[in-house]
Amino acid sequence: MTTPLRTMSWHNKDTKHPRFGHLPLSTSGPQECALTGTALLRSPYLNKGPAFPLSERKEFKLHGLLPPNVQTLEEQVERAYQQYSSRSNDLAKNTFMTSMKEQDEVLYYKLIHDHLKEMFSVIYTPTEGDAIQNFSRLFRRPEGCFLNIEDPERVEENLAQWGDPEDIDYIVVTDGEEILGIGDQGVGGILISIAKLVITTLCAGIHPSRTLPVVLDCGTDNEELLNDELYLGLRKPRIRGKEYDDFVDTFVQSARKLYPRAYIHFEDFGLSNAKRLLDKYSPDMACFNDDVQGTGCVTLAAIMSGLHVSKLKLEDIRIVIFGSGTAGTGIADQIRDAIATDSGKSKEDAIKQIWCVDKPGLLLKSQGDKLTHGQTPYARDDSDWKGKDHQDLLSVVKGVKPHVLIGTSTKPKTFTEEVVKEMAKHVDRPMIFPLSNPTRLHEADPKDINEWTKGKALIATGSPFPPVEYEGKKYEVAECNNSTCFPGIGLGAILSRSRLLSDKMLVAAVKALASHSPALQDPDKGLLPDVTNVRDISVSIAAAVIRQAVDEGLATQEEIPVEEGEEVLEEWVREQMWEA
């Protein structure tokens, strides 16, 4: 016997949108629900706790299961915030929020939304890193899909448990090898997949019930985990090579077969795999790697804002990237693609504007097999540097005279006074971005950069910093926070049902993000917008991505109103964004 569908109010969107309310992902109007009684209260996505009105308590057989007083969502948020504030430290607060998410997702997202600035670092980096390290000790109940490299034949069956082909829009998958700067965390990586999806819902309204976090458990090389009797993952060294590649491919092909419309987001894969896997799958499907592309996009947006202030063109600047791992080469890729898109140069010519430095110094072609897949395109001809010192950052800065210096090295204090002053000799407004996280690993303190350049530097960092001051003049330090960028890109890809995520779609996203820069109105303001305005930013980014997907013939969604102007397109986007 089929359970009858009933409808219940859905907070502040009880009336269907007059034009776009028919869309499959429309978030306005009443919510259909087949559950009643305790089953309804145990569904985190549908449970409203004391907010169920008397009419719905009768309709859904909730009388006797709830206290009698009906309370608004806002009243519940106040109670929850008091409970949250009583926790003694950030990890305890993170654990409290996890428990809330398992009970009432609407309350969870509303609480974070109302206190976003305060809670962001608790639900995401850096506190989420602590939670991941303690995954097996804090574990209470499973969330997400755990795929085991020793059971590849079960991958499709395990993935199939999460719904029908049209039920999943966004998948985040990790193998847990390189998590948030804390390295190999094995099966605990599931928490980064979950956290990333939380950010997509908060920042871009991706429906939380239409997402799927996945971890590929391939073992771990973390000796502490291998020796921990409570560790919940495979207690064996990490499997690599063909068996690993076959396992990843089994996941990708199974996910595409089961959820053909889903967008796949690769997260925190190791240096030897991140770019390689992205290059393997991106020509055939809409996929994304935040460590490679997200970091690159948000950094490029900061550069574009800096170009506006310094009155330079992208195709004329020189960039030095110090730290050529996944993030560094990902940034280089985005800059290269933007130069090629804007100037008409080939990618090979665009690369000539970028110098990458790593542990051995400047990347050179003679380093051969020592170069990673991502580094190889940026290796310079040895003949260009014959007789010149190129083994340290200062020598490279002297030789290149860059307009932009980007740090992704995790080597603290390497942007020394001598390096910064050397750079400032040759350009009027040096752009200096120490991006390594956490704060203790930053290549330089913004206060020092500002002092050494006499207030001329345009600064962006990987973590939040207070404004800096020189001779009584304040300058706001921008934070390169990927959360202002990757959720909107994913939303645009989902709503357009794009077959691929193209280079030009990413450049369109970057330009949309840069258009929100406070520095466009005041050069002493930050190069990037604050995360508190992120939903409006995500609408702009999604609309730009959708428009570019349509222009390139990649969008498969029908009746996208791109010809009716930006306002209508953004309204179409907003109607499909979930909110608490």
N, C-alpha and C positions, 0 to 999 in steps of 0.2 A: 504494500500500500504506500503510495506516494504522500509524503508530508506536505500539506498545503502551504503555499507561500503567503506570508502576511507582510505588511509593510509597517515600518516604524519611523518616527521622525529622526532626522539626522542633523541635529543641532541647528546651525544657522543657515542651512540650505534646504528648507522644507519645500520650497516651490521650484518646480522644474524651470530651467532656463528657457525663455520663450523661443529661442532659435536653435540652440545647440544642446538642449536637454535630451535629444534623441540619441546622442553619440554613445557608443558602447562604454566609453570611459567617463561619461558625464558624472559629475559629483553632486549635482543638485537634485532636489526632490527626495521623497521618502526612500528608505533603504529596504530592499526585500530581505526577508528572513524566514527560514524554515524551522528554526530552533525554538524551543520553549523551555520554561522551567530551569532546572539546574544546568542543562546543556547550554542554554543561552548565556547564563552567567559565567560559565567556564570558557566561553569563546572570547579571547582577548579583543578581537576585532569588533565584535558586536556588543559586548558587555558595556553598559552605561552606568552600572552601579546604582546609587541612590537617585540618579537623574531620570530613571524611567518614570514617566507620569502615571497617574492612577489608571488611565484608560489602557495604557500598554501593559501595566502590571496585570490587569484583568485579561487582556487579549493573549498575553504570552505566559499566563499561569505563574506569575511571580509573587503573588500575595503569599505572605508567610516566609518567603525566601529573602526578603529585604527588610531593613528597619522601616517603620511607617513614614518617616518624614522624607518628602521629595526635596532634593537639593539640585541646584543648578551645577553645570560644569564648573563655573567660576568658583563656587563654594567648595567643590571638591578639590580644585587646584589649590586653594588656600590651605586646606587641611594637609594635602600632600606636600606642599612646600614647607610647612612647619615640621612634618615628619622628616623630610629630606634634610632640613637645616639642623636637625638634632643629631645627625650622624657625625661621628667624631673626626673622620678624615675623608679624603677624596675617594679612596678605594671603597670605603664603606658606603659612601654616597653612590658610587657606581653600581655596587651590588644591590642597593636599595632600588635604583632605577631599573635594573634588570628584572627584579621581582615584579615591579609595577608593570613593566612591559608585558610580562607573562600573564597578567591579570586583566589589564584595561589599557589597550593601546591608545584609545582616544585621550584618556586622562594623561597618559605618559607623554604623548606628543604635545598636548596643550600645555602641560607644565613646562616642558623644555622651551616651547615657543615663547611663553611669557617671561622666561628667565634665560634667554638664549646666551647672552654674553657671559653670564655667570656659570652656566652649566656646560657650555661647549667643551671645555677642557676636561670635564668629568666624564662625559659620555663618549668622548673621542680622545685624541692625543692631548696630553701625555698619559692620563689616567687609564685609558683603555689598554695601553701597553702594560701597565701593572696587572690589570685584570687578565690579560692574555698570559703573562708569565705565571700567574697563579690559577690558570684555568682548571687544572685537574684537582686542585685543592678547594676551590670555591664551587665546583660543579654541583648543581642541584637537579636540573632537568635539561634534556637536550633541546637544542633549537637548530634548525638547518639540516642539511644533508651531508652525511659523512661517507665518503667514498674511499675504498681501501684498495691499494695497489695489488694486494694479494688476492682480491676478488674481482678482477676486471670483468668477468662474465656476468656479474650482478649489477654493473653500473646502470644499464638501461632500466632494469627492474626497479632499482632504488630511486632513480630519478622520476620514474613514472608515478610514484606515490603522491606527487605534489600537485596533480591536477590534470585537466584536459589540455589539448594543444593551445587553446585560446586563453588559458588562465594565468600564464606567467609572462610578464613583460620584461623583467630585469633580473639577471643572474649575476651575482658577484662570486667569483671563484678564486681561491688561493691554494698554494701548496705549503704555505706557512714557512718558507725558507728564509725570508728577509723581511721581518715584521717591524714596522715603525722604528727602524734604527736599533732594535734589540735583537736582531738576528733570527736564527732558526728556532721556532716555537712549535714545530710539529702540528699535531692535531688542534692545539690551542688557537691556531690561525682561524678557526671558524669564527672567532669573536671579531676579527677584523672584517670578515665578510658581512657579519651582522651589523657592525658599526657603520660600515660604508652605506649599507642600505637604509639605516636609520637616517643618515645624513641626506640621502636622496629624497626621502619622504619629507623631512623637515625643510629642506632647502628648495625642493622642486616639486613637491606634491606627488611623487611617485606613489601609487596606491600600495600601502604596506602589505595588503593581502595578495598582491600580484608580484611579489618579489621572492627570490630564492637564494639564500646564502649556502655556499658549498665549500667544503674543504676536501682537497685531494691528499689523503694521508699516504705519503710515500716513505715513511720512516723519518728519523731525525738524526742529525749529527751533533745535537746538543747533549753532551755527556751528562749534564745535570738531570735532564729529563730521562735519559736512558737508565740512569741509576735510581730514579724515583719510583718506588713501588706503587705510588698512587697515580702515576702517569697513565692517561686513558688512551693514548695512541699506540701505534705500532712501536714496540720496543726493539728496534733494529736500526742499523745505519741507513741513512737516506739512499734510496735506490735511484740510479741515474742511467744515462745512456738510452739504448733502444727500448728497454722495458718501460722506462719513464715516459719516453715520447709516445709509445703505443698507448699507455694508460691515459695520458692527456688527450690523445686523439680519440680514444674510446669515449671519454667524457664529452668532448666537443661534438662529435658526430651524434651521440645519443641525445644530447641537449637540443641540437638542431632538429633531430627527427621528432622528438616529443613536443618541443615548444618552438615551432618554426618561426614565430614572430618575436622571440625573446632577443634582447640585446645582452651580449656577454661582456662582462667587465672583469679583466684579469687584475689581480691585486697581490702585491708583495711576493712575487716570484723572484728567485735568485738572479744575480747578475748574469749568469751564463744562460739563463732561460727567458727572462722577461722580454727583451727586444726580439729575440729569435722567434719566440712563439707568436708575438704580435705580428711580425712580418710574415709568418707562415699562414696565419688565419685571416688577417685583415683584407687580403684581396678577394675573399670569398664570402664574407659575412660582416654584419655590423658588430664590431667588437672594439674594445678600448682597454688601455692599460693606464691607470692613473699615475703610477710612478714614472712612466715614460712620457705620456701625453698630457696628463693633467698638470703636472708640475711645469712642463714646457709651456702649456697654454697660459697659465696664470703669470708666469715669469715674462712671457712675451707681451702680455697685456700691460705689465708694469713698464716694460721697455717702450711700448707704443705711447703710453702716457708721458714717459720721460722725453720722448722725441718731440711731443707737443710743447713741452716746457723749454727744451733746449733748441727748438726750431731746426731739427735735423731730419733727414729722411732715412728710412730703414736701409735702403740700398747703398747708403754712403758710410755707414758706421762699421767699426771694428769691435769684435767681441772676444774677450778671453774668458774661458770657463775653467775654473780651478776645481778639479774633482770630476773625473770622466767615467763615473759609474752609470747606473741606470738613470738616475735623475739628470746628471750632467749631459749625457748624450741625448736624453729625451728633450731637454731644453734646446740643445743644438739642433735637433731635428725640426722642432717647431719654428725656430728662428729661420733655418734654411728654407722651410716650406713657405713661410710668410714672405721672405725676400723674393723667392721665385714667383709666388702668386702676384705680388704687388708690382714687381719690376719687369717681369717677363724674362728674367734671367733663367738659365738652366739651373737645376739643383747643384750641378757640379761647380758652376760659377758662384752660386750663392755660398757654397761651403768655403770659398776663398776668403770670406769675411769673418770666419770663425776659427779661433785657435783654442785647442783643448789641451789642458795640462793635467797630468796624473802623477802617480808616485815616481816614475822615472823621469819626469819633466815633460816637456812638450811632446805630444804624440807625433812620432815619425814613422815613415813607411818601413824603415830598416828594423823596426821592432817586431814586424812580421807576426808570428804566431802568438806573441805575447799580448797582442791587441785583441780585445773582445769583438764580438759581432757588431756591437753598437759603436765601438771606437774606430773601426777600420776606415770608414769614409772620411774621417776627420784627420787622419795621419798626414802630415805635411811631407813634402819632398825634402830629403836630407840636404840636397844641394842648396836649398833656400837658406839653410842655417849653417852652412859650412863656415867654420872659423868664428861662429858666434856662440856665446854661452846660452844654453836653453834648458839647463837642468834644474833651475829654480824659478819661482814665480817672478821675482824682481827682474831677472834677466829677460824673461818673456815680455813683461810689461814695458821694459825699456825698448825692446825691439819692435813691438807691435804698436805701442802708443794707443791703447784701446779707449773707446768711448764708454764701453760697458765692461765691468768686471763682476763675474758671477761666481759665488762660492758654494759648491756642493761636496766639499771634501771631508767633512766631519773632523777637520784639523783646526782646533781652536787657535785664535790669535795669529793666523797666517797672513791676514791682510794687515801687515805691519805699517807703522808710520811711514817708513821709507817707501814701501810699495804704494801706499795711498798718495803720498806727496809726489812721487814720480808720475803717477797717472794724472794727477791734477795739474802738472806742469803743461800738459799738452792739449787738454780739452777744457772748455769753459765750465760745463756742468757734468762732471763725471757721474755715471750711474754705477753705484756700488751696491751689490746685493749679496750680503752674507746669509745664505739660505739654510745652512746645516742646522739640523735639529738634534736634540733639544738645545735650549739656550746656551748651555755650557759648552757646546761644540761650535758655536758661531765663529766664523772666521775673523770677526771684529765686532766691537760694540759700536752701535750707531752714534753714541755720544762722542767717541774718539774719531770716527770717520768725519763727523760734522766739524769737529775742532780742527783736525788736520787739513781739511779742505777749506777752512774759513767760511763754513756755511754754504759752500757751493754744491756739495754732493747731493744727488738725488738718490735716496736710500730706500731699499725694500729688504725685508728680513723674512726668515722662515717661521718666526715666532713673534707674538705681540711684544712691542716695546713702547714705552711712553714717548711723548714728543721730546725732541732735543732742542738745545738753545745755543745760539752764538751771538754775542754782543747784543743781547736783549731780544733777538728775533727768534721766534719758535718755528720749528719745522716738524710736521707730522710724519712719522715713520710708517710706511705701508707694510702690511703683512701679506706675504704671498701665500694665501690660504686656498688650497685646492678646492675647498668646499664652496667657494664662490663661482666655481667653473664647471667641475665635472657633473654635478647634478643637472644643470641646465642642458649640457650636451646630451646626456642620457635621455632627458625628457624630450628633446627635439628629435632624437633618433627614434624613440618609441612612438611618438605621435605621428610622425611622418611615415612610420614603418619603412624606414630607409633600408635598402638592400645592403649598403656599405656605409662606413663612416669615412668620408673622403678627407684628403688634406685640406681642400677648400672649405669643407664644412667646419673643420677645426679653426681655420683662419677666421671664418665668419664669427665663430663663437668668441675668439679672442678680441675681435674688434667690438663686438657687443659688450663684452666685459670692460674693455678700455673706455668705452663711451660713458660709463658710469663713474669714471675716475674723478674724485674731488679736485685733483690737480688741474683739470681742464678749466675750472673757474678760478682757482687760486693756486699759484705755483708752490706755495708753502704748505698746502694740504697734501695728504697722502696720494701716492701714485695709483692706489687701488681702493675700491670701496670697502666699507666695513661689512662684516658678515651679518650684522643686524638687518641689513636691507636685502638679504640674499634672495628672498622669494621674488621680488620685483626684478632683480638681476637675472634670475633663472628664466623668467618669462621672456626677457629680451634675448637672452642667449638661445633659448629654445626656438623662438620665432626666427632668429637669424639662421640657425641650423636647418630648420624646416624649409625656409625660403631657398637656401643653397641646395638642399637635397632635391627640391622641385626643379630648380634651374638645371641641375646636372642629370635629371631624369632618373634619380635614384629612389625617390619617394614612391611608395606603392599604395599609401592611404588615399582613398578617393575623396573628392570634394573638399580639399584643403583651401580655405578662402584667401589664397595669397594675392589674388588680383584685386581684393577689396580694400587694400590699405593696411598699414601696420596696426591700427587700432582694432580692426575687426579680427586680424590674425591673432593678436595678443589676447583678445576676448575668447577666441576659440581655444587657445592654449589654457587660459585660466579656468575655463569650464571643466577641463579634464585634470585639474590639479586637486588632489585630495588634501583636506585640511581638517584638523581637529576642531 
